[in-house]
Amino acid sequence: MGIRTGQQYLDKLNSMKPHVMIDGEMVSENIADHPSFANVARTYARLFDMQHEPEHAAALTYDSPTTGDKVSASFLVPRTKEDLAHRRAAIRTWAEYSHGFLGRTGDYMNSALTALAAAEKWFAQADPMFGENIRRYYEHCRENDLLATHTLIPPQANRSVSGSQQMGGQLSARVVEEREDGIVVQGARMLATIAPIADELLVFPSTLLRGTPEDAPYSYAFAVPNDADGVRYLCRTSLHHGGSRHDEPLASRFEEMDAVVVFDNVFVPNERIFMLGHPELCNGFYSETGAGALMTHQVVTRTIAKSEFYLGLASEIADSIGIDGFQHIQEDLAELIQTVEIGKALMAASEAEAAVNDDGVMLPKWSTLNAARNWYPKVAQRFPQIIRKFSASGLMALPGEADVAGEALPDIELYLQAKTLTGPERVRLFKLAFDASISSFSGRQGLYEYFFFGDPVRMAGALVNSYDRGPVRARVREFLARED
């Protein structure tokens, strides 16, 4: 089959029967047409359509090694640095369309599946069947252009104990039965972004397992269809409040739903199980297979596009109201420029120093990407602060689209004009600034980016413990011992 069109994606979505709870309503059919999901589903459909357009096809696709059909370049196993550049071009094409506000486009989990499928030797440490399963599943997703999300951590009931100990071990999703033909899973996981509009749900290891026998029921990797029997999604309230493209320009397009996943005696057949037990292996699921490197390669590419968006938005605001010549404004613009260029430099360095791993996969340099993923969540918190500073009270006095089109138009044209914009143009720009800096949508974006890879403090500790500081320490000792 190869790459899908947007309409094929929407038709498949509407044919599924998930169990989705949102605002007291249970939705189980025509999910792509539900008001809480329709807009973002059509945004995702647009991404699928871009694969077929001549101006994007070369970046977004490649020829399937098994069928020759065009398939998504996010499934390309990188064997050379040129392959890495092809993958980045594909990721950047989608990221620039969404300006980095879509955090769960298909290329994110596709990157994980691509690395995992090439790591059959690693899976064979537990059972050769697991490596074969992940490779076949990867090919299934590649040839059918499926959209997958994932769920990773246990619910937050008692953070003072591990996930396997929450509420006596009954809270977190766990294997409650092993059968000849598969396993049965009971419990909950979070946080499944875009779950209602995905084709598949990947349930991968938490990586915070202690490696004890008690952790074995919580040690697994598997995939289920989005509408598998016994899977329920508990969604938060939508952060798109029904406004138009004019009034909620970001939320009306890019509001990705987040959900808690409940597994109510969910059966997973053997062919969809990629790891079972082996908590010590589960803790290395991302780092030892290369999945973490390819996933982070996707994330850094996306966040560069997001940094560029905020630089562009801040520059438009500054020019429009004539503050671009003030030194304190230029200082903030310089900060945004630095963020863009540092992100691009880290990406370039990671690819320049890429190396082939034991599975023949060309992986970008992990220590560089690891630095990028520790750095960005913190600097990104400055983006909305800068937009609020530039816009100031202009964010507090914004009439809606209905006013621009109604009797208030003469007042808007006279009193809300800017140095370089008409009144209606200024309102539209500042509506975008509002949605990017002060709306509930922007608040969720800030939280999402800050905790994207987990607790920043824990991540910092992992960075310190994994980074080889031996050579630089040796240089210091050599200097102290030097007798010139």
N, C-alpha and C positions, 0 to 999 in steps of 0.2 A: 504493500500500500504506500509506504513512504509518507512524506509530509502531508498533513491535513490542511484543509481550508478552514477558515473561521466558522463557516456554516456547518461543516462536518463536526467540528468540536462542539458547537452549541447543540446540534441534533443529538449527539452522543450523550451530552450532559442531560438533556431533557428526557432521554430514554431511561436514565438510571433512576433508582428508587432509594435514595439515601434516607436516613432518619436524622433530620436536622431540626433542632429546637432553637427558635429565635423569638424573643419578645412574647413568650407564652404560646406561640404557634408552632405546630409540628408541620414541617414541609417535607414531602416525600416524592414529589413529582414536579416536572417542569421547573426545575431549580433555576435554570438560566433566565426564566421570565419573572422570577420573584423580585419584588421591588428592592429587597436588601442585597440582591446579588446580580441583578440584570446589567447594571452599568459596568461593573468590573468584569463580568463574564464577556461582555462585548469588547472591552479593552483587550482581554486575553485573546479573543477571536481575531482582533486586528493583528496581534503578533503572529498568529498562525498564517493569516493572509499575506503578511509581509514576506514570508518564505517563498511565495509564488511570484513576487513582483520582480521584474528584470533588474531594477536598480539595487535590490537587496539580496537576490538569490545567491549570488556568488559568495557573499559573506556568510549567509545564514544556512547554507546547505552544503552537502558533499554527496558523493555516490556511495550507496550502501555496498559494503564489501561482499554481501551475500546475494542481494537481488539486483543491484545496479540502479535501483530507484533512488531518487533524491530523498535524503533524510536530513534531519537537523544536525548542523555542525556541532552542537553541544554534545553529541554522541561520538564525535571523532576522537579516537584514541591517539593522543599525540605521540608520535615516534620521533619527531624532529622539532627544532625550534620554529620552523615554518608552520608546522601543525599547531603549535601553541599560538602563534600569531593569528592563524585562521580562527581558532577558537575565540580569541580575544575580539577579533573583528565582529564575529557573530554576537557575542555577548554585548559588545558596545552598541551594536545596531539597535538591539532591543532596549538597552539601558538609556540611550539617547531619546528614544521615543517616549519613555516614561519618565525621563529626567531622573532616573534612579529611585523613584518613589514606589516602584513595584519590587518588593523584596523577595518574592517567591515565584518569579518567572520560571518556566520549565528548565532553563539552562542551569539552575542551581542544583536541583536534585539529579538532573541528567549528568552533571559533572561528577557527582558522587558515584552514580551507577557505572560511569565510564571507567573510573579508576578501579572500582571494586571488581568489575568484570575481568579486568586484566590481572587481578591478584589471586588467581586460582591457587597458586602454591601456598599463599598465606592461609586461605580457607582450608586447604588440605591438612593443616595442622590439627584441625578438629575432625574433619571428614571431607574427603574429596567430593562427596555429593553436594556440599554447600557451595563449593566453587563452581561446579557445573550448573547448579540452580541459579546462582547470581548471573552467570554468563548468559544462560537462556532467557532469564527475565530481562536483562539489559537488552538483548536482541529483540525481545517481544516489544518492549517500550520503544526502541529505536524504529522498528519497522512499522509500528502503528502510531507513532508520534504522540505518545501518551503524556499527559500532564500529571506529575506526581507531587504530592506534598509529603511532609513527614512530621512525626511527633516524637519528642525526645525525652522530656523530663517528667517526674511525678508531680502531682498537684502539691501545692504548698499548704500542708496541714500542720506540720511540726518540723520546722527547719533545723531544730536542734538534733535530729536523728537522721540517718540515711533514708533514702527512698524505700529501701526494702524493709525498714522498721516502722514506717508511718502507719499509725493506727493498727499496730500489731501485725503489720505486713499485709493488711487487707485492702489498702488504698491503691497502691501503685499497680499498674498492669503487670501481671505475672502469669506464668504457665501453670495451670492447675491440673492439667491432664496431658500425658503423652500417650498417643495411640499409634498403632502400626501405620496409619495413613496420615498422621499429622498431629497437631497439638491444639489444645483449647486454652484460650487466654481470657482472664477475668481481671477487671480493675480499670484504672483510668490513667491517661497520659495527657500532657499538654506540651507545647502549644501548637496546634495544627493550623497554621496560616493558610488561607485559601481552601481549606478542606471542603467546603460545600461545592466548590466549582472545579475540583480536581477529579481526574479519572482514577487515580490510585493513591493509597496511603502507605507510606513506608514507615515501618516501626523499627528504628535502629537503636543500638545500645546507648545508654546514658553516658558512659565513660567515667562515671563517678562511683563505680562499683568497687567494693573493698577487696574483692577477690577471695571471699570466704565461701564455704559450701552453702551458707544461708542465702548467698546472692545468686545462686544458680537459677532459681525460678524467674529471676528478673533479668537474666542474661540471654539475649536473643536478638535476632534480626530477621524480619520477615516483611512481606507485602500482602495487602489485601485490597480488593476493589473498594472503591469509595462507598459502595452500597452493600457491602458484605453483611450477611445476617448477624445481628447482635451488635453492630457498630452504631453508636449514637454520638451525635455532635451537639454540644452545648455552646451556642454562639453568644458572643457579647452583642450589645446593641450596635447597630450600624452608626458609623461616624459621618456618614453622608446623611444630611438632614432633609433631603428632598429638594435642595436648591438646584438652580440651573447651572449650566457650564459657566455662566457669567458670575453667579453669586458664590458657587463652590467649585471653582475650576479644577482643583486637585481632587477633593473628596468625591466629586461626581464622576471621576474617571478611574481613580487609583485606590479607592477604599478597599483594601484586602481584609476580608473577614478573618478573625482569629477564633479558635474553638478549642474547648476541652473535649477529648475523645474518651468515650466510655466503651469498654469492651465487655459485653455481657455474654459470657460463654461463647466467644467467637472461635470458630473452627478455622484453622490455617492448614491447608494440605501440605504434604511434604515438599512438593515442588516449589512452593513459595517460601520455604524456610531457608535462610542463608547462614544462620548461626543458632546454636541451641546449647545452653550451658556455657562452660568455659569463660567465666567472668574475667579471667586474666587476659584472654584474647579480646573480649569485648572492649576492654579498656584501651586497646590499641587499634580499634576498628578503623579509625580515621587516620591516625598518624602512620601506621605501619603498612597501609594499603595504598597510600597516595591520595585517598579520597579527600582528606583535609586540604591538601595542597591545591587540587583542582577546584574544590568548592571555594576556597579563599581567593583563588585566581579570578573566579567569577565575581565574588563579592567586591574585591578591590576595583575591578573594572566598572562595576555598577556605581560604586561610591564616588569614583572620579567624575562620572557623569552628573551625579547629584551635587558634588562640590561646584562643578562648572555652572549648574543651574543657579545656585545661590549667588555665585559671583555675577552672573548675568542679571539676575533679579535686583541685587543690590546696586549694580551699576545703572540699571534703568531707573530705579527710584531716585538715586542721587542726581542723575542728569535731569530728570523730569522736574524736580523741585529746586534745582540750582544749588545743591549742597556739595557738589563734587569737587569744588575748589577748597573746601575747608580741610585743614590738616588732620583733624581728628577723624574725619570721614575717610580721607585717603589712607590713614593708618589702618582702618578696618578693611578697606578694599585691598590693601597690601596683604593683610592677613589672609583674606580669601584667595588671593593670587598664590600666596605661598602654599596654602592647603592644596590647591589644584596641582601645582607643580611638584610638590613633594609626593602626592599620590601617583602622579605620572612617572616620577623618577623611581619610586619603589617598584612600580609595575615593570618598568624597563629593566631595572637591575635584576629583578626576579627572573625575567626571561633571558637576559644576557648570561646569567650564571646558572641557567637550567641544566639539569643533568639527567641521564637515563638511569632509571632504577633497575632492580634485579629482574623486573618483569618486562623490561624493554620499553617502559613508558617514560617519555620526556617530561619531567616534572619541574615547574618553576622552583627557584630556590626557596626552601621553606622558611629559613630564618628571616629572610627579607619580608616575605608575606606575613609571617607571624608578627613582626614588628609593625607592619601596616595595620593588621587587624587589632592590635593593642592600641595603636595611636588614633585611628579614625573615630571610634566611638566617643572619645573625649572631645576632639576638636569639632566634631559635628554638632555638639551642643551649642557651639557659638553661632551657628548659622541663624537660627531664629532670633537670637539675641541681637545680632547685627541688623536684621530686617526690622525688628521692633524699634531699635534705636534710630534707624534712618527714617522710618515712617512716622514714628511718634504718635501724636494725636490724630494724624491722618487715618490711622486704623480704627479710631473710635467714632468716626463720623462718615460712615459709608452707606449711602442709600442703596437700595436694591435695584435689580434690573427692571422691575415694574415701575419704579420711580423714574428711571432713565427714559423709559418708553412712555411715560405719562405726563401729567400736568406739571410735575416738578422739573421737567427738563430745562426750562429757561433759567431757573435758579441754579441748577447743576452746571449748566453751561457758563454762567456768570461767576458763581462763587466757588466752584470746585475745580476750576481750571488750574493747570500747572504751567510752569515756565515753557515747557515744550509740548504739552498735551492739552487737548480740549477737556472740558469737564467730564464727559462720558468716558473718554480714553483714560483719564486719571482714575476714575472710579474703578474701571476694569482692572487696571494695573494694581491698584491698592487692594482690590478683592483677592487678587492672586497673592499679594504680600500677606494679607490676613490669613489665608488658608495655609500659607507656608510658615507662619510664625506664631499664631495665637489661637487658631481654631482647635477643636478637639482632634481633628485629623492630624494637625501638626504636632500636638502633644503626644499622640500615639507614635508618630514617626520618631520623635526624640527618644522615647522609651524603647522602641523597637531597635533603633541603632545602638543605643547604649548597652543593651543586654543581648545584642545579636548573637554573639558567640558565648554568652554566659556572663557570670559575675566578673567584672573587670579586675577586682582584687585577686580572685583565684586565677584569672588569666595571666595577670602580671607575675604571680608566683610561678606559674607553669613556664612562662617565658624565661624567667631567671634560671629556673632549674634545668631547662633544656638547652640553654645557650652556652656554647663552649667559650668560657672566659679564660681558659688556661693560657692561651698565647699572650693575651694582653697583660695578664698578671705576671707572666714570666718576664715580660719586657720591663715592668716596674721593678721586679726583683733584680733584674740585670742592671738597671740603672743605679739602684741603691748600692750595688756591689761594685760599680764601675770605679776604677781609679785612673783618672785622666792624667 
